[in-house]
Amino acid sequence: MNFEDIRQQAYAANMQLPKLGLVLFTFGNVSAADRSRGVFAIKPSGVPYDELSPEKMVIVDFEGKIVDGNLRPSSDTLTHAVLYKYWTAIGGIVHTHSTYATAWAQAQHDIPIFGTTHADHCTVDIPCAPPMDDSMIRGNYEFETGFQIMNCFAERELNYKEVEMVLVGNHAPFTWGKDAAKAVYNSAVLETIAQMAMLTKQINPAAPRLKEALITKHFERKHGPDSYYGQ
């Protein structure tokens, strides 16, 4: 079977991570899904970005089994597989250890919605999933990480189609979107929001959350039924 399209999408998206300053060495991965065939292309494990090519992307099904490729897929493949299997509107996933978002994850702290930059993309605090319990860690760790993320959203009654980013406690961020390019966009936005929030807390530890009226205004003008941002 020809998987050239999703291999190219995954390759192009992965190459954006170092350009955007979201990864160091091999600290990250992007996948791109083809839902009509129930597979996704993902970065091979531990391969430096300057050695990647579309042909090196590994094709995996939504159970995490290799379908095509000569290299071992990312160690985070099973997390991607779980999210694709259960969150059926996702077409691309990004995992990085970007500095500021990861710092919030290590602090086990949601990123508060302090300003309109945050509200342009999300109407709630960026959730931080609680650290995984010991039984899950001893089990199939990467597989359980997918459920760690989904359980957080279920417990908080969040919609993954509206909140396209999460922090995994003591670990790092994951983002997703309709395709790999949107997932990378969300990853870059998350890192910027995380940095802004940290600086805000440093300047004023008691900084208040953004007013609901401004949250609604800024999100709706970009994403609402009467949106007027852009061409």
N, C-alpha and C positions, 0 to 999 in steps of 0.2 A: 504494500500500500504506500501511497505517496503522502508524506506528512510535511512536505516542503513549506506549506503556508504557515503552520503553527511553529515549525522550527525557526523560520525567519522571524516571526513575531516574537518568540521567546528570546532569540539572539539579540534582536534590536533592543528589546526592553532591558535585558541584562546589561547591555553595553551602556545604557543610560545611567546605571547606578553609580559607577565610578565618576562619570562626568558630572553628576549632580552632587558628588561628595557624600553619598549615602553609604558607601562601603569602603573598607580597608582590606587590602589583600583579597581574600576569597570569602569575606564575611557577609554573604547574602545570596539571594537567588530569586529569580522570577520564573513563573510558569505561564503558559498560554494554552487555553483549552479549546478543543473542537468537540462541542457537545453532541453534534450529529453522529460522531463516531465513539463518543465516550472515552476520550483520551486527552492527555495534555502533554506538552513539551516542556521540559525543565532543564535547568543548567546541570551539567555533570558535577559531581562532588569534587571539591578541592582543586579545580582547574582555574588558574589565574585568568583574569578577564582578557588580558592581551593574547591569550592562547586560544580563546574561544572562536568558534565558527558555527554557522547554522547547522552544519552536519554533525557537530558534537552534541547538540541538544538531544536529550534522551526522551523517548516517547513512552508514557506510562498510562495505564488505565485507572479508572476511579477506585479500584481496589488496591492500587499501589504496585501493580505488577508490570514489569517491563514488557513493552510490546515491540519496541524497535530501538536499536542503538547498541553501540559497542562499549560504552563507558558506564560506570556506576552512577546513578542519578544522585542528586543532592540528598544529604542526610535528612533534610526536612521534607522529603517527598511524601511521606505518609500523612503529614499534616495537610499538605495541599490536597491530597487525594480525599481525605475526610471532608474538607470544606467543599470541594467540588461535588462530592456525592450528595451531601445533604443541603447545601445552599445552591440551588439549581440555577440561580440567575447570574452567578459569578462566571466570568470568562477569563480572568487573569488574577494572579496572586503574587504579592511581593513580600519577602521577609528580609529584613536588614538588621544590622546592629548599629544603626546610625546613632551618633553620640547623644543628642539631647533626648530623643524619644526613648532610647535605652536607659538613660539616667532616670527618667520618670518611672520606667518599668522596674528598675532596680530599687527605687524608693517605694514601690508598691503603691503608687499614687495616681489617681485619675488626673488628667490634665484639665484644669478648670477652664471654663469658657469666659475669658477675661475681655476679649475684644472682638471687633467686627471681622477681622481676618479669619478668626476661628468660626464665627457665625456664617461667613460666606460659604462654608463647606460643611458645617455640622451644627445642629441646634442644641447639642448636649455636651457635657464634659466627655473627653475621650476616655473610654473605660479602660481600667487596668484589671485584667482577670486575676483572681487570687492565685498565689503560688500553688503548683500542683501538689496533691497529697502524696505521701510516701508510697502507697500501694500503686498509684498510677506511674510514679517515677520508676518503680521496680518492674513495671510491666512493659508494654510496648510504648516507650516514651514519646516518640514522634507521633504515633497514632493517637495517643491520649491527648497530646497538645491540641489537636483539632477539636476534641470534645471539651477540653478546658476552655477554649474560645467560645464554642457554641453554648456551653453551660452558662458562661458569664452573660451572654446575650439573652438567654432564656430567663435567667434569674432577674435581670434588670428590665425585661420586657422591651428590649431594643430590637429594631428591624435592621438586619444586615444590609438591606437595600438602601437604607437611609444613612446608616453609620457604617462607613466602609473602611474602618481602621480600628485597631485594638492594640493595647499593650499587654503582653503576657508577663505577669508578675515575676520579677527576678530574672527575666529572660530578655525580651526585646519585642519590637513591633512587628505586626503583620498588617498589610493593607490588601484590598481587593477592589475589583471594579468590573465593568462590563467587558473589558478586554485588558490585555497586559499593559497597554499604554496608559489606560486610566488608572490601573493599579500603581504604576510607577508615579504618575502624577500625584496620587493620594499619598504615596510614601514621602514624596518631597514636601507636600503641604504639611503632613504630620510633623516632619522634622522641624519645619519653620515654626509651626504653632508651638511645638515643645520648647524651642529656644526662646520664643517670645514670652511664653508663660514663665519660664525660669527667670528671665530677666525682670519680668513684672514682679515676681515674688521677692526678688532681691531688692528692687527699688522700694516696694511697699509690701511687706509681708501680710498686711491686712487688706490688700486690694480686693474690692468687691467683684462679684461676678457681673457680667454684662446684663443690663436690664432686658427683660423679656421683650419689650417693644422693639429694641434694637436687634435682638436675636431674630425675631420674626421678620422684621424689615429687611435685614441683610440677606437672610436665607431665601426669602420669597422673591426678592428682586432678581436673584440669579436662577432659582429653581422652581418658583411657584407658577401657577397657571397663567398669571399675568406678568411673568418675568420680562424685564426690559434691559438686562445686561447683555452686552455683546451685539453682534450683527445678525 
